[in-house]
Amino acid sequence: MNNNLTYVFPNFNFVDLTIYQFGMEQCEPMLSCGPAMHNHYLLHYIVSGKGTFSLINGEKYDLGPGQAFLICPNSVTLYCADKDDPWRYIWVEFDGLKASTFLLEANLTLKSPIYTPASNADNNLLSTYMHNLIEYHDESPLKLIGTLYYILDILIETSSKKNPSKFGSLAEFYTREAINYIEKNYDKDISVNDIANWCGLNRCYFGKIFKDTVLVTPQEFLIKYRMNKACDLLKNTDIPVGDIALHVGYENQLNFSRAFKNAFGISPREWRKLNQFVTKH
């Protein structure tokens, strides 16, 4: 079996959680990646061997089999295989509107990027599903997404850092409350002030803890959420652009089109022409 594999995920209809690419690599001694920045979450599970993972702030972790490290979007990292026992890992690049929430549940964040299983049995379980991801590379997108959900569930349930508190830290609790509010009200004319008020927090303090937790501001998250919902409607329906603007909380179509172009570089209509599938039964 080839130890260096890369697969590109064939479907982008998934909004809450999606895969971009995944693979497996047997690294050469001292092979390093970075310093580099990535656009999405990147999880590496170490099958065998050793290596180091470093953050731009100077934090450095020595890692081995059974552990995993998370690279967060827009963070600069460096990782390097050991010179005597270079690691072999399975990796998956993913994102989605629920990705940060699931990772918070597992206590995997920019400030806490390392997963260590609580037991050997837990490691075996994660290993099985990470290998399944490679095994299922040519099967249905739904099966691959389902496997990623299993992987995230295992990270949540088996981490040695699992928080005994139901909600983790207070900052994480308020962040979850804010995301839940956005999910239920993104189609209305809501603002960051509305979200902060819902959480019962001062806007400045709320903005700080939200960004510290999910790495983007509340306004950026709200726009990203709306744009992802808009993409889903543009791709999978024939609803007019003006109506889609209303569906995702924009009363003014011009403001929606401007926000969409800022996010994707093209207008909603151009995006639809490039991405919409016409299916006939």
C-alpha positions as CSV (number, residue, x, y, z in Angstrom):
1,M,0.0,0.0,0.0
2,N,1.3,3.5,-0.9
3,N,2.1,5.3,2.3
4,N,1.8,8.8,0.7
5,L,-1.8,9.4,-0.4
6,T,-3.9,12.5,-1.0
7,Y,-7.6,12.5,-1.8
8,V,-9.8,15.5,-2.7
9,F,-13.3,15.5,-1.4
10,P,-15.8,15.3,-4.3
11,N,-18.7,17.2,-3.0
12,F,-19.4,20.6,-1.4
13,N,-23.1,20.4,-0.6
14,F,-22.4,20.1,3.1
15,V,-22.5,23.3,5.1
16,D,-22.3,22.3,8.8
17,L,-19.3,20.2,8.3
18,T,-17.3,19.5,5.1
19,I,-14.0,17.9,4.0
20,Y,-11.6,19.6,1.6
21,Q,-9.0,16.9,1.3
22,F,-7.4,14.1,3.3
23,G,-4.6,11.6,3.1
24,M,-1.8,9.7,4.7
25,E,2.0,10.3,4.7
26,Q,5.1,8.5,5.8
27,C,7.5,11.3,6.3
28,E,11.2,11.3,5.6
29,P,13.5,12.1,8.6
30,M,13.4,15.8,9.5
31,L,10.8,16.6,6.9
32,S,9.2,19.8,7.9
33,C,6.1,21.7,6.9
34,G,6.0,25.4,7.4
35,P,6.0,27.9,8.8
36,A,2.7,28.1,7.0
37,M,-0.8,29.3,7.4
38,H,-3.9,27.3,6.3
39,N,-7.4,28.4,5.4
40,H,-9.2,25.5,7.1
41,Y,-8.8,23.2,10.1
42,L,-6.2,20.5,9.6
43,L,-6.1,17.5,11.9
44,H,-3.1,15.1,11.9
45,Y,-3.4,11.7,13.7
46,I,0.0,10.1,14.3
47,V,0.0,6.4,13.4
48,S,3.6,5.7,14.2
49,G,6.9,7.5,14.8
50,K,7.6,10.9,16.4
51,G,7.8,14.5,15.5
52,T,7.3,18.1,16.8
53,F,4.6,20.6,16.4
54,S,5.3,24.3,17.0
55,L,3.2,27.4,17.1
56,I,4.3,30.9,16.2
57,N,4.2,32.0,19.8
58,G,7.1,29.6,20.6
59,E,5.0,26.7,22.1
60,K,6.5,23.4,21.0
61,Y,5.1,19.9,21.5
62,D,6.9,16.5,21.2
63,L,4.4,14.0,19.9
64,G,4.1,10.3,19.2
65,P,1.7,7.5,18.2
66,G,-1.9,7.9,19.2
67,Q,-1.7,11.6,19.6
68,A,-3.1,14.2,17.2
69,F,-2.5,17.9,16.6
70,L,-4.9,20.5,15.2
71,I,-3.9,23.4,13.0
72,C,-6.5,26.2,13.2
73,P,-7.4,28.5,10.3
74,N,-5.2,31.5,9.8
75,S,-2.6,30.4,12.4
76,V,1.1,30.0,11.6
77,T,2.5,26.6,12.5
78,L,5.5,24.4,11.8
79,Y,5.7,20.6,12.2
80,C,8.7,18.4,11.7
81,A,9.4,14.6,11.6
82,D,11.9,13.1,14.0
83,K,15.4,12.4,12.5
84,D,15.6,8.8,13.9
85,D,11.9,7.7,14.0
86,P,9.9,9.9,11.5
87,W,6.2,9.9,11.9
88,R,3.5,8.5,9.7
89,Y,0.2,10.3,10.0
90,I,-3.3,10.4,8.6
91,W,-4.5,14.0,8.0
92,V,-7.8,15.6,7.1
93,E,-8.6,19.2,6.1
94,F,-12.1,20.2,7.0
95,D,-14.3,23.2,8.0
96,G,-17.9,24.1,8.3
97,L,-20.3,26.1,10.4
98,K,-20.3,23.5,13.2
99,A,-16.6,22.7,13.0
100,S,-15.4,25.1,15.7
101,T,-18.3,24.0,18.0
102,F,-17.4,20.3,17.8
103,L,-13.7,21.1,18.3
104,L,-14.5,23.2,21.4
105,E,-16.3,20.1,22.8
106,A,-13.1,18.2,22.4
107,N,-11.0,21.0,24.0
108,L,-9.1,21.4,20.7
109,T,-8.5,25.0,20.1
110,L,-5.7,27.4,18.9
111,K,-4.4,27.5,22.5
112,S,-4.9,23.8,23.2
113,P,-4.1,22.0,19.9
114,I,-3.0,18.6,21.1
115,Y,-5.2,15.5,21.5
116,T,-4.0,12.6,23.7
117,P,-6.3,9.6,24.2
118,A,-7.4,8.8,27.7
119,S,-6.7,5.0,27.2
120,N,-5.3,2.5,24.7
121,A,-8.8,1.4,23.8
122,D,-9.7,5.0,23.0
123,N,-6.6,5.3,20.8
124,N,-7.6,2.1,18.9
125,L,-11.1,3.5,18.3
126,L,-9.7,6.7,16.8
127,S,-7.1,4.8,14.8
128,T,-9.9,2.6,13.3
129,Y,-11.9,5.6,12.0
130,M,-8.9,7.6,10.8
131,H,-7.9,4.5,8.7
132,N,-11.6,4.2,7.6
133,L,-11.3,7.7,6.1
134,I,-8.5,6.4,3.8
135,E,-10.3,3.2,3.1
136,Y,-13.5,4.9,2.1
137,H,-11.7,7.5,-0.2
138,D,-13.6,6.4,-3.3
139,E,-17.0,5.8,-1.7
140,S,-20.0,8.2,-1.3
141,P,-19.4,11.8,0.1
142,L,-22.1,11.1,2.7
143,K,-20.1,8.1,4.0
144,L,-16.9,10.2,4.2
145,I,-18.7,13.0,6.0
146,G,-20.3,10.4,8.4
147,T,-16.8,9.1,9.1
148,L,-15.6,12.6,10.0
149,Y,-18.5,13.0,12.4
150,Y,-17.5,9.8,14.1
151,I,-13.9,11.0,14.3
152,L,-15.0,14.3,16.0
153,D,-17.3,12.4,18.3
154,I,-14.4,10.2,19.3
155,L,-12.2,13.2,19.9
156,I,-14.9,14.7,22.2
157,E,-15.5,11.5,24.1
158,T,-12.0,10.1,24.5
159,S,-9.7,13.0,25.0
160,S,-7.6,12.9,28.2
161,K,-8.3,16.7,28.4
162,K,-12.0,16.2,28.3
163,N,-13.6,18.9,30.4
164,P,-15.7,17.4,33.2
165,S,-18.0,20.5,33.1
166,K,-20.9,20.2,30.8
167,F,-20.1,23.4,29.0
168,G,-16.4,23.8,29.6
169,S,-15.2,27.3,30.3
170,L,-17.5,30.2,30.7
171,A,-16.1,31.7,27.5
172,E,-17.0,28.5,25.6
173,F,-20.5,28.5,27.1
174,Y,-21.2,32.1,25.9
175,T,-19.7,31.3,22.5
176,R,-22.0,28.3,22.1
177,E,-25.0,30.4,23.2
178,A,-24.0,33.1,20.6
179,I,-23.7,30.5,17.8
180,N,-27.0,28.9,18.7
181,Y,-28.6,32.4,18.6
182,I,-27.1,33.0,15.1
183,E,-28.3,29.6,13.8
184,K,-31.9,30.5,14.9
185,N,-31.9,34.2,13.8
186,Y,-29.5,34.6,10.9
187,D,-32.4,35.2,8.6
188,K,-33.4,38.3,10.6
189,D,-31.8,41.7,10.7
190,I,-29.7,41.0,13.7
191,S,-26.5,42.7,14.8
192,V,-23.5,41.9,17.1
193,N,-25.2,44.1,19.7
194,D,-28.3,41.8,19.6
195,I,-26.1,38.7,20.0
196,A,-24.2,40.3,23.0
197,N,-27.5,41.3,24.6
198,W,-28.9,37.8,24.2
199,C,-25.8,36.5,26.1
200,G,-26.2,39.3,28.7
201,L,-22.7,40.6,28.0
202,N,-21.0,43.9,27.2
203,R,-20.4,44.1,23.4
204,C,-16.6,44.6,23.8
205,Y,-16.2,41.8,26.3
206,F,-18.4,39.5,24.2
207,G,-16.4,40.3,21.1
208,K,-13.1,39.5,22.8
209,I,-14.1,36.1,24.3
210,F,-15.8,35.1,21.0
211,K,-12.8,35.8,18.9
212,D,-10.5,34.2,21.5
213,T,-12.6,31.0,21.2
214,V,-13.4,30.7,17.5
215,L,-10.6,32.9,16.0
216,V,-13.0,35.2,14.1
217,T,-15.1,38.2,15.3
218,P,-18.8,37.7,15.9
219,Q,-19.5,39.9,12.8
220,E,-17.2,37.8,10.6
221,F,-18.8,34.6,11.9
222,L,-22.3,36.0,11.2
223,I,-21.4,36.9,7.7
224,K,-19.7,33.6,7.0
225,Y,-22.8,31.8,8.3
226,R,-25.1,33.8,6.1
227,M,-22.9,33.4,3.0
228,N,-22.7,29.6,3.5
229,K,-26.5,29.4,3.7
230,A,-26.7,31.6,0.6
231,C,-24.4,29.3,-1.3
232,D,-26.5,26.3,-0.3
233,L,-29.6,28.1,-1.8
234,L,-27.8,29.3,-4.9
235,K,-26.5,25.9,-5.7
236,N,-29.5,23.8,-4.8
237,T,-32.5,25.9,-5.7
238,D,-33.8,28.3,-8.4
239,I,-34.8,31.0,-5.8
240,P,-34.1,34.5,-7.2
241,V,-31.1,36.2,-5.7
242,G,-33.3,39.0,-4.2
243,D,-35.3,36.4,-2.3
244,I,-32.1,34.6,-1.2
245,A,-30.9,37.9,0.2
246,L,-34.0,38.0,2.4
247,H,-33.6,34.4,3.4
248,V,-30.2,35.1,4.9
249,G,-31.0,38.4,6.6
250,Y,-30.4,41.1,4.0
251,E,-33.3,43.3,3.3
252,N,-31.3,45.1,0.6
253,Q,-30.2,43.0,-2.3
254,L,-27.3,45.3,-3.1
255,N,-25.9,45.0,0.4
256,F,-26.2,41.2,0.1
257,S,-24.4,41.2,-3.3
258,R,-21.7,43.4,-2.0
259,A,-21.1,41.1,1.1
260,F,-21.1,38.0,-1.1
261,K,-18.6,39.5,-3.5
262,N,-16.3,40.5,-0.6
263,A,-16.5,36.9,0.6
264,F,-16.1,35.0,-2.7
265,G,-14.7,37.5,-5.2
266,I,-17.7,37.2,-7.6
267,S,-21.3,38.1,-7.6
268,P,-24.0,35.7,-6.4
269,R,-25.3,35.2,-10.0
270,E,-21.8,34.4,-11.3
271,W,-21.2,32.0,-8.4
272,R,-24.5,30.2,-9.2
273,K,-23.5,29.8,-12.9
274,L,-20.3,28.2,-11.8
275,N,-21.6,25.9,-9.1
276,Q,-25.3,25.1,-9.7
277,F,-26.0,21.5,-10.8
278,V,-29.0,20.9,-13.0
279,T,-30.4,17.4,-12.2
280,K,-33.1,15.8,-14.4
281,H,-35.0,12.8,-13.3
